[in-house]
Amino acid sequence: MPLKIRLQRQGKKKQPFYHIVVADSRSPRDGRYVERLGTYDPKFEHSEGVVINSEKTLDWMEKGATPTDTCRNLLSDKGIMFKKHLKRGVKKGLFTMEDAEAKYTKWEADKLKLVSEHKEKKESAHKDAYKLRFEAEKAVRDAKAKAISDKRAAAEAATVESVKEAISEAEAPENAPEAPAAE
């Protein structure tokens, strides 16, 4: 019975959620499985959305279960494939178990550092984009305020000018002689 470590789809329509399971390769995608190893929520980043029992997974991989491509990527992200590789090296006698543990802890620290740098970079890019949008909005708002104040100043100048004309016209007819009335 060829076993596969694969994803079993759960969740609602357009809201996927997956169980990571060990199943017979001939069984349907959402059908029977041998054992559930963990979960994967694609709404999060790979490392954040994957919750898996690494000991059970390693045990099944040693028994001959092969992960699908997607599961292999998820397991690599979690370091389970690297652990399997190190265990194989210990079995072959290439290095001791202590060396394997040291290599794994070093890999884990490097991975954690990369993830934190990636998060910081993403957050700083988000903040920079926010600042740029804010500055652009401020420039537009200032331009609109200036246009409105210019328009108001022009309207005020026009009313002052019309008042001056009205006053001068009111004074002008008093001095002029009257025209004879037409019969």
C-alpha positions as semicolon CSV with decimal commas, in nm:
position;residue;x (nm);y (nm);z (nm)
1;M;0,000;0,000;0,000
2;P;0,186;0,315;-0,121
3;L;0,136;0,591;0,133
4;K;0,137;0,964;0,064
5;I;0,155;1,262;0,297
6;R;-0,089;1,505;0,141
7;L;-0,344;1,778;0,200
8;Q;-0,710;1,702;0,265
9;R;-0,935;1,999;0,190
10;Q;-1,172;2,125;0,455
11;G;-1,344;2,458;0,508
12;K;-1,612;2,645;0,321
13;K;-1,633;2,762;-0,035
14;K;-1,352;3,012;-0,106
15;Q;-1,224;2,969;0,251
16;P;-0,987;2,674;0,228
17;F;-0,841;2,493;0,526
18;Y;-0,640;2,175;0,496
19;H;-0,554;1,877;0,715
20;I;-0,213;1,722;0,653
21;V;-0,275;1,348;0,647
22;V;-0,111;1,017;0,567
23;A;-0,334;0,838;0,317
24;D;-0,326;0,560;0,062
25;S;-0,235;0,711;-0,273
26;R;-0,533;0,535;-0,436
27;S;-0,792;0,687;-0,202
28;P;-0,975;1,007;-0,303
29;R;-0,843;1,349;-0,200
30;D;-1,095;1,403;0,079
31;G;-1,149;1,033;0,147
32;R;-1,013;0,792;0,404
33;Y;-0,680;0,854;0,567
34;V;-0,451;0,657;0,795
35;E;-0,348;0,932;1,036
36;R;-0,382;1,309;1,069
37;L;-0,045;1,483;1,114
38;G;-0,140;1,849;1,131
39;T;-0,317;2,142;0,966
40;Y;-0,242;2,408;0,708
41;D;-0,426;2,740;0,678
42;P;-0,329;2,917;0,352
43;K;-0,460;3,254;0,475
44;F;-0,137;3,292;0,671
45;E;0,226;3,277;0,564
46;H;0,359;2,922;0,518
47;S;0,543;2,900;0,848
48;E;0,260;3,064;1,044
49;G;-0,026;2,867;0,889
50;V;0,127;2,522;0,935
51;V;0,076;2,332;1,259
52;I;0,226;1,985;1,240
53;N;0,351;1,706;1,465
54;S;0,709;1,669;1,342
55;E;0,780;1,343;1,530
56;K;0,485;1,161;1,374
57;T;0,570;1,302;1,033
58;L;0,933;1,186;1,056
59;D;0,816;0,844;1,172
60;W;0,585;0,808;0,872
61;M;0,852;0,930;0,633
62;E;1,093;0,669;0,770
63;K;0,824;0,405;0,714
64;G;0,812;0,505;0,346
65;A;0,538;0,766;0,312
66;T;0,627;1,021;0,043
67;P;0,500;1,378;0,061
68;T;0,329;1,544;-0,235
69;D;0,495;1,852;-0,386
70;T;0,292;2,099;-0,183
71;C;0,341;1,903;0,139
72;R;0,713;1,876;0,066
73;N;0,732;2,257;0,046
74;L;0,542;2,294;0,374
75;L;0,759;2,032;0,546
76;S;1,074;2,199;0,414
77;D;0,955;2,530;0,556
78;K;0,911;2,367;0,896
79;G;1,250;2,191;0,877
80;I;1,116;1,837;0,879
81;M;1,278;1,748;0,547
82;F;1,612;1,876;0,680
83;K;1,570;1,663;0,995
84;K;1,505;1,360;0,775
85;H;1,819;1,438;0,576
86;L;2,025;1,469;0,895
87;K;1,888;1,141;1,035
88;R;1,986;0,966;0,713
89;G;2,341;1,106;0,753
90;V;2,356;0,975;1,110
91;K;2,241;0,627;0,995
92;K;2,511;0,624;0,727
93;G;2,770;0,726;0,983
94;L;2,866;1,056;0,821
95;F;2,834;1,245;1,152
96;T;2,708;1,193;1,504
97;M;2,365;1,271;1,644
98;E;2,509;1,568;1,839
99;D;2,647;1,716;1,515
100;A;2,307;1,667;1,351
101;E;2,133;1,845;1,639
102;A;2,385;2,131;1,622
103;K;2,329;2,167;1,246
104;Y;1,952;2,166;1,296
105;T;1,959;2,430;1,572
106;K;2,186;2,648;1,354
107;W;1,946;2,609;1,062
108;E;1,652;2,691;1,288
109;A;1,821;3,009;1,418
110;D;1,908;3,121;1,063
111;K;1,551;3,054;0,949
112;L;1,409;3,253;1,242
113;K;1,644;3,541;1,162
114;L;1,541;3,541;0,794
115;V;1,171;3,536;0,884
116;S;1,209;3,827;1,128
117;E;1,408;4,029;0,872
118;H;1,140;3,961;0,611
119;K;0,864;4,076;0,849
120;E;1,056;4,393;0,939
121;K;1,120;4,469;0,572
122;K;0,753;4,417;0,491
123;E;0,640;4,640;0,780
124;S;0,885;4,917;0,687
125;A;0,769;4,904;0,324
126;H;0,409;4,931;0,446
127;K;0,497;5,231;0,665
128;D;0,684;5,401;0,379
129;A;0,390;5,350;0,145
130;Y;0,158;5,495;0,410
131;K;0,380;5,802;0,447
132;L;0,390;5,855;0,070
133;R;0,012;5,828;0,044
134;F;-0,028;6,068;0,336
135;E;0,208;6,323;0,177
136;A;0,026;6,295;-0,157
137;E;-0,310;6,349;0,013
138;K;-0,170;6,645;0,204
139;A;-0,042;6,803;-0,121
140;V;-0,381;6,757;-0,287
141;R;-0,561;6,896;0,019
142;D;-0,330;7,202;0,026
143;A;-0,380;7,262;-0,347
144;K;-0,759;7,249;-0,304
145;A;-0,744;7,485;-0,005
146;K;-0,530;7,730;-0,204
147;A;-0,768;7,715;-0,502
148;I;-1,066;7,780;-0,274
149;S;-0,895;8,074;-0,100
150;D;-0,794;8,224;-0,438
151;K;-1,152;8,189;-0,562
152;R;-1,288;8,353;-0,247
153;A;-1,034;8,637;-0,273
154;A;-1,131;8,696;-0,637
155;A;-1,502;8,695;-0,549
156;E;-1,439;8,937;-0,261
157;A;-1,237;9,167;-0,489
158;A;-1,519;9,157;-0,746
159;T;-1,781;9,250;-0,486
160;V;-1,564;9,536;-0,357
161;E;-1,521;9,659;-0,715
162;S;-1,896;9,637;-0,786
163;V;-1,973;9,826;-0,464
164;K;-1,729;10,101;-0,565
165;E;-1,895;10,126;-0,909
166;A;-2,241;10,141;-0,753
167;I;-2,130;10,420;-0,521
168;S;-1,973;10,620;-0,807
169;E;-2,286;10,575;-1,022
170;A;-2,506;10,688;-0,734
171;E;-2,305;11,008;-0,699
172;A;-2,278;11,080;-1,075
173;P;-2,650;11,128;-1,164
174;E;-2,699;11,407;-0,908
175;N;-2,460;11,643;-1,090
176;A;-2,586;11,573;-1,444
177;P;-2,876;11,784;-1,590
178;E;-3,206;11,617;-1,638
179;A;-3,324;11,525;-1,985
180;P;-3,655;11,673;-2,104
181;A;-3,954;11,447;-2,067
182;A;-4,097;11,302;-2,380
183;E;-4,466;11,351;-2,446
